[in-house]
Amino acid sequence: MKTRLQLTPEATVLVAARFKVMGEPFRLRILQALEPGEKSIGELAEELEASQPNVSKHVRILQEAGLVGRRQEGNTVYCSIADATVFKLCDVVCSSLRERVAQQAASLPAAPRRART
């Protein structure tokens, strides 16, 4: 079994802050939308059916956390993933959730079959 690092109190604050940033579903949707590659704020707003100001606000939070990078070209702001390890974390969480749901489903009794008329 792999030994886990012992975190200092300061490190736990940083880890908790990263989880807090990723704890907002809309930010996860932004990260997912950026996984294939760079997009403008306008493209993200259209794809996510959200306002540009709302997308910009959440992108700024993701940028401050080091997860998203931004660059400006004229009046257009483009965003991209700055820390791809975020997808590894999402994969771990999704795998764990799949296993949990499968275990819960396996423990449910089979539904009785109804006769067709």
mmCIF file of the C-alpha atoms, coordinates in Angstrom:
data_MODEL
# 
_entry.id   MODEL 
# 
loop_
_atom_site.group_PDB 
_atom_site.id 
_atom_site.type_symbol 
_atom_site.label_atom_id 
_atom_site.label_alt_id 
_atom_site.label_comp_id 
_atom_site.label_asym_id 
_atom_site.label_entity_id 
_atom_site.label_seq_id 
_atom_site.pdbx_PDB_ins_code 
_atom_site.Cartn_x 
_atom_site.Cartn_y 
_atom_site.Cartn_z 
_atom_site.occupancy 
_atom_site.B_iso_or_equiv 
_atom_site.pdbx_formal_charge 
_atom_site.auth_seq_id 
_atom_site.auth_comp_id 
_atom_site.auth_asym_id 
_atom_site.auth_atom_id 
_atom_site.pdbx_PDB_model_num 
ATOM 1   C CA . MET A 1 1   ? 0.000   0.000  0.000   1.00 0.00 ? 1   MET A CA 1 
ATOM 2   C CA . LYS A 1 2   ? 1.270   3.460  -0.881  1.00 0.00 ? 2   LYS A CA 1 
ATOM 3   C CA . THR A 1 3   ? 2.247   5.701  2.031   1.00 0.00 ? 3   THR A CA 1 
ATOM 4   C CA . ARG A 1 4   ? 0.460   9.048  1.995   1.00 0.00 ? 4   ARG A CA 1 
ATOM 5   C CA . LEU A 1 5   ? 2.305   12.275 2.569   1.00 0.00 ? 5   LEU A CA 1 
ATOM 6   C CA . GLN A 1 6   ? 1.748   13.911 5.913   1.00 0.00 ? 6   GLN A CA 1 
ATOM 7   C CA . LEU A 1 7   ? 0.498   17.420 5.239   1.00 0.00 ? 7   LEU A CA 1 
ATOM 8   C CA . THR A 1 8   ? 1.477   20.410 7.286   1.00 0.00 ? 8   THR A CA 1 
ATOM 9   C CA . PRO A 1 9   ? -1.370  22.608 8.519   1.00 0.00 ? 9   PRO A CA 1 
ATOM 10  C CA . GLU A 1 10  ? -0.394  25.146 5.835   1.00 0.00 ? 10  GLU A CA 1 
ATOM 11  C CA . ALA A 1 11  ? -0.526  22.492 3.120   1.00 0.00 ? 11  ALA A CA 1 
ATOM 12  C CA . THR A 1 12  ? -3.987  21.336 4.221   1.00 0.00 ? 12  THR A CA 1 
ATOM 13  C CA . VAL A 1 13  ? -5.216  24.905 3.704   1.00 0.00 ? 13  VAL A CA 1 
ATOM 14  C CA . LEU A 1 14  ? -3.881  24.850 0.126   1.00 0.00 ? 14  LEU A CA 1 
ATOM 15  C CA . VAL A 1 15  ? -5.402  21.443 -0.598  1.00 0.00 ? 15  VAL A CA 1 
ATOM 16  C CA . ALA A 1 16  ? -8.757  22.503 0.838   1.00 0.00 ? 16  ALA A CA 1 
ATOM 17  C CA . ALA A 1 17  ? -8.677  25.658 -1.297  1.00 0.00 ? 17  ALA A CA 1 
ATOM 18  C CA . ARG A 1 18  ? -8.132  23.558 -4.450  1.00 0.00 ? 18  ARG A CA 1 
ATOM 19  C CA . PHE A 1 19  ? -11.058 21.307 -3.555  1.00 0.00 ? 19  PHE A CA 1 
ATOM 20  C CA . LYS A 1 20  ? -13.208 24.356 -2.801  1.00 0.00 ? 20  LYS A CA 1 
ATOM 21  C CA . VAL A 1 21  ? -12.505 25.799 -6.255  1.00 0.00 ? 21  VAL A CA 1 
ATOM 22  C CA . MET A 1 22  ? -13.394 22.466 -7.839  1.00 0.00 ? 22  MET A CA 1 
ATOM 23  C CA . GLY A 1 23  ? -16.455 22.046 -5.621  1.00 0.00 ? 23  GLY A CA 1 
ATOM 24  C CA . GLU A 1 24  ? -18.540 24.310 -7.866  1.00 0.00 ? 24  GLU A CA 1 
ATOM 25  C CA . PRO A 1 25  ? -20.316 22.283 -10.613 1.00 0.00 ? 25  PRO A CA 1 
ATOM 26  C CA . PHE A 1 26  ? -20.207 25.137 -13.135 1.00 0.00 ? 26  PHE A CA 1 
ATOM 27  C CA . ARG A 1 27  ? -16.413 25.345 -12.808 1.00 0.00 ? 27  ARG A CA 1 
ATOM 28  C CA . LEU A 1 28  ? -16.169 21.616 -13.480 1.00 0.00 ? 28  LEU A CA 1 
ATOM 29  C CA . ARG A 1 29  ? -18.240 22.169 -16.618 1.00 0.00 ? 29  ARG A CA 1 
ATOM 30  C CA . ILE A 1 30  ? -15.799 24.896 -17.709 1.00 0.00 ? 30  ILE A CA 1 
ATOM 31  C CA . LEU A 1 31  ? -12.841 22.570 -17.145 1.00 0.00 ? 31  LEU A CA 1 
ATOM 32  C CA . GLN A 1 32  ? -14.594 19.836 -19.098 1.00 0.00 ? 32  GLN A CA 1 
ATOM 33  C CA . ALA A 1 33  ? -15.329 22.248 -21.961 1.00 0.00 ? 33  ALA A CA 1 
ATOM 34  C CA . LEU A 1 34  ? -11.658 23.268 -22.082 1.00 0.00 ? 34  LEU A CA 1 
ATOM 35  C CA . GLU A 1 35  ? -10.301 19.723 -22.055 1.00 0.00 ? 35  GLU A CA 1 
ATOM 36  C CA . PRO A 1 36  ? -10.208 19.454 -25.879 1.00 0.00 ? 36  PRO A CA 1 
ATOM 37  C CA . GLY A 1 37  ? -8.369  22.778 -26.181 1.00 0.00 ? 37  GLY A CA 1 
ATOM 38  C CA . GLU A 1 38  ? -8.410  26.543 -25.905 1.00 0.00 ? 38  GLU A CA 1 
ATOM 39  C CA . LYS A 1 39  ? -11.693 28.443 -26.198 1.00 0.00 ? 39  LYS A CA 1 
ATOM 40  C CA . SER A 1 40  ? -12.732 32.048 -25.919 1.00 0.00 ? 40  SER A CA 1 
ATOM 41  C CA . ILE A 1 41  ? -14.975 33.296 -23.137 1.00 0.00 ? 41  ILE A CA 1 
ATOM 42  C CA . GLY A 1 42  ? -17.690 33.793 -25.770 1.00 0.00 ? 42  GLY A CA 1 
ATOM 43  C CA . GLU A 1 43  ? -17.353 30.212 -27.018 1.00 0.00 ? 43  GLU A CA 1 
ATOM 44  C CA . LEU A 1 44  ? -17.524 28.903 -23.450 1.00 0.00 ? 44  LEU A CA 1 
ATOM 45  C CA . ALA A 1 45  ? -20.582 31.045 -22.712 1.00 0.00 ? 45  ALA A CA 1 
ATOM 46  C CA . GLU A 1 46  ? -22.352 29.728 -25.793 1.00 0.00 ? 46  GLU A CA 1 
ATOM 47  C CA . GLU A 1 47  ? -21.417 26.098 -25.172 1.00 0.00 ? 47  GLU A CA 1 
ATOM 48  C CA . LEU A 1 48  ? -22.382 26.247 -21.490 1.00 0.00 ? 48  LEU A CA 1 
ATOM 49  C CA . GLU A 1 49  ? -25.484 28.369 -22.127 1.00 0.00 ? 49  GLU A CA 1 
ATOM 50  C CA . ALA A 1 50  ? -24.329 30.991 -19.647 1.00 0.00 ? 50  ALA A CA 1 
ATOM 51  C CA . SER A 1 51  ? -23.640 34.713 -19.690 1.00 0.00 ? 51  SER A CA 1 
ATOM 52  C CA . GLN A 1 52  ? -20.153 35.942 -20.551 1.00 0.00 ? 52  GLN A CA 1 
ATOM 53  C CA . PRO A 1 53  ? -19.830 37.806 -17.220 1.00 0.00 ? 53  PRO A CA 1 
ATOM 54  C CA . ASN A 1 54  ? -20.652 34.600 -15.298 1.00 0.00 ? 54  ASN A CA 1 
ATOM 55  C CA . VAL A 1 55  ? -18.168 32.564 -17.321 1.00 0.00 ? 55  VAL A CA 1 
ATOM 56  C CA . SER A 1 56  ? -15.510 35.253 -16.865 1.00 0.00 ? 56  SER A CA 1 
ATOM 57  C CA . LYS A 1 57  ? -16.056 35.271 -13.089 1.00 0.00 ? 57  LYS A CA 1 
ATOM 58  C CA . HIS A 1 58  ? -15.602 31.519 -12.797 1.00 0.00 ? 58  HIS A CA 1 
ATOM 59  C CA . VAL A 1 59  ? -12.648 31.447 -15.204 1.00 0.00 ? 59  VAL A CA 1 
ATOM 60  C CA . ARG A 1 60  ? -10.947 34.101 -13.056 1.00 0.00 ? 60  ARG A CA 1 
ATOM 61  C CA . ILE A 1 61  ? -11.379 31.895 -9.969  1.00 0.00 ? 61  ILE A CA 1 
ATOM 62  C CA . LEU A 1 62  ? -9.984  28.895 -11.872 1.00 0.00 ? 62  LEU A CA 1 
ATOM 63  C CA . GLN A 1 63  ? -7.083  31.040 -13.079 1.00 0.00 ? 63  GLN A CA 1 
ATOM 64  C CA . GLU A 1 64  ? -6.282  32.262 -9.563  1.00 0.00 ? 64  GLU A CA 1 
ATOM 65  C CA . ALA A 1 65  ? -6.180  28.609 -8.467  1.00 0.00 ? 65  ALA A CA 1 
ATOM 66  C CA . GLY A 1 66  ? -3.718  27.819 -11.269 1.00 0.00 ? 66  GLY A CA 1 
ATOM 67  C CA . LEU A 1 67  ? -6.080  25.484 -13.118 1.00 0.00 ? 67  LEU A CA 1 
ATOM 68  C CA . VAL A 1 68  ? -6.812  27.688 -16.142 1.00 0.00 ? 68  VAL A CA 1 
ATOM 69  C CA . GLY A 1 69  ? -4.632  30.005 -18.172 1.00 0.00 ? 69  GLY A CA 1 
ATOM 70  C CA . ARG A 1 70  ? -5.881  33.118 -19.967 1.00 0.00 ? 70  ARG A CA 1 
ATOM 71  C CA . ARG A 1 71  ? -4.529  35.125 -22.845 1.00 0.00 ? 71  ARG A CA 1 
ATOM 72  C CA . GLN A 1 72  ? -5.955  38.153 -24.570 1.00 0.00 ? 72  GLN A CA 1 
ATOM 73  C CA . GLU A 1 73  ? -5.947  38.787 -28.296 1.00 0.00 ? 73  GLU A CA 1 
ATOM 74  C CA . GLY A 1 74  ? -7.523  42.150 -29.076 1.00 0.00 ? 74  GLY A CA 1 
ATOM 75  C CA . ASN A 1 75  ? -10.853 42.215 -27.259 1.00 0.00 ? 75  ASN A CA 1 
ATOM 76  C CA . THR A 1 76  ? -11.092 38.430 -27.013 1.00 0.00 ? 76  THR A CA 1 
ATOM 77  C CA . VAL A 1 77  ? -9.963  36.451 -23.975 1.00 0.00 ? 77  VAL A CA 1 
ATOM 78  C CA . TYR A 1 78  ? -8.935  32.857 -24.609 1.00 0.00 ? 78  TYR A CA 1 
ATOM 79  C CA . CYS A 1 79  ? -8.784  30.205 -21.898 1.00 0.00 ? 79  CYS A CA 1 
ATOM 80  C CA . SER A 1 80  ? -6.977  26.895 -21.691 1.00 0.00 ? 80  SER A CA 1 
ATOM 81  C CA . ILE A 1 81  ? -6.139  24.272 -19.112 1.00 0.00 ? 81  ILE A CA 1 
ATOM 82  C CA . ALA A 1 82  ? -3.020  25.258 -17.152 1.00 0.00 ? 82  ALA A CA 1 
ATOM 83  C CA . ASP A 1 83  ? -2.864  22.190 -14.884 1.00 0.00 ? 83  ASP A CA 1 
ATOM 84  C CA . ALA A 1 84  ? -3.949  18.990 -16.627 1.00 0.00 ? 84  ALA A CA 1 
ATOM 85  C CA . THR A 1 85  ? -3.586  17.006 -13.394 1.00 0.00 ? 85  THR A CA 1 
ATOM 86  C CA . VAL A 1 86  ? -7.094  18.232 -12.613 1.00 0.00 ? 86  VAL A CA 1 
ATOM 87  C CA . PHE A 1 87  ? -8.380  15.552 -15.008 1.00 0.00 ? 87  PHE A CA 1 
ATOM 88  C CA . LYS A 1 88  ? -6.507  12.816 -13.128 1.00 0.00 ? 88  LYS A CA 1 
ATOM 89  C CA . LEU A 1 89  ? -8.263  13.929 -9.952  1.00 0.00 ? 89  LEU A CA 1 
ATOM 90  C CA . CYS A 1 90  ? -11.628 13.909 -11.737 1.00 0.00 ? 90  CYS A CA 1 
ATOM 91  C CA . ASP A 1 91  ? -10.905 10.408 -13.087 1.00 0.00 ? 91  ASP A CA 1 
ATOM 92  C CA . VAL A 1 92  ? -10.163 9.144  -9.564  1.00 0.00 ? 92  VAL A CA 1 
ATOM 93  C CA . VAL A 1 93  ? -13.370 10.660 -8.196  1.00 0.00 ? 93  VAL A CA 1 
ATOM 94  C CA . CYS A 1 94  ? -15.475 9.360  -11.108 1.00 0.00 ? 94  CYS A CA 1 
ATOM 95  C CA . SER A 1 95  ? -14.033 5.844  -10.773 1.00 0.00 ? 95  SER A CA 1 
ATOM 96  C CA . SER A 1 96  ? -14.782 5.836  -7.070  1.00 0.00 ? 96  SER A CA 1 
ATOM 97  C CA . LEU A 1 97  ? -18.346 7.025  -7.685  1.00 0.00 ? 97  LEU A CA 1 
ATOM 98  C CA . ARG A 1 98  ? -18.897 4.355  -10.364 1.00 0.00 ? 98  ARG A CA 1 
ATOM 99  C CA . GLU A 1 99  ? -17.733 1.643  -7.956  1.00 0.00 ? 99  GLU A CA 1 
ATOM 100 C CA . ARG A 1 100 ? -19.956 2.972  -5.183  1.00 0.00 ? 100 ARG A CA 1 
ATOM 101 C CA . VAL A 1 101 ? -23.025 3.147  -7.428  1.00 0.00 ? 101 VAL A CA 1 
ATOM 102 C CA . ALA A 1 102 ? -22.339 -0.358 -8.744  1.00 0.00 ? 102 ALA A CA 1 
ATOM 103 C CA . GLN A 1 103 ? -22.082 -1.707 -5.184  1.00 0.00 ? 103 GLN A CA 1 
ATOM 104 C CA . GLN A 1 104 ? -25.303 0.024  -4.196  1.00 0.00 ? 104 GLN A CA 1 
ATOM 105 C CA . ALA A 1 105 ? -27.087 -1.291 -7.290  1.00 0.00 ? 105 ALA A CA 1 
ATOM 106 C CA . ALA A 1 106 ? -25.841 -4.829 -6.599  1.00 0.00 ? 106 ALA A CA 1 
ATOM 107 C CA . SER A 1 107 ? -27.298 -4.710 -3.107  1.00 0.00 ? 107 SER A CA 1 
ATOM 108 C CA . LEU A 1 108 ? -30.795 -3.818 -4.343  1.00 0.00 ? 108 LEU A CA 1 
ATOM 109 C CA . PRO A 1 109 ? -33.300 -6.650 -4.718  1.00 0.00 ? 109 PRO A CA 1 
ATOM 110 C CA . ALA A 1 110 ? -34.425 -7.416 -8.239  1.00 0.00 ? 110 ALA A CA 1 
ATOM 111 C CA . ALA A 1 111 ? -37.734 -5.805 -9.151  1.00 0.00 ? 111 ALA A CA 1 
ATOM 112 C CA . PRO A 1 112 ? -40.559 -8.317 -9.674  1.00 0.00 ? 112 PRO A CA 1 
ATOM 113 C CA . ARG A 1 113 ? -41.513 -8.798 -13.299 1.00 0.00 ? 113 ARG A CA 1 
ATOM 114 C CA . ARG A 1 114 ? -44.982 -7.775 -14.326 1.00 0.00 ? 114 ARG A CA 1 
ATOM 115 C CA . ALA A 1 115 ? -47.007 -9.919 -16.621 1.00 0.00 ? 115 ALA A CA 1 
ATOM 116 C CA . ARG A 1 116 ? -47.766 -8.257 -19.955 1.00 0.00 ? 116 ARG A CA 1 
ATOM 117 C CA . THR A 1 117 ? -51.375 -8.034 -20.965 1.00 0.00 ? 117 THR A CA 1 
# 
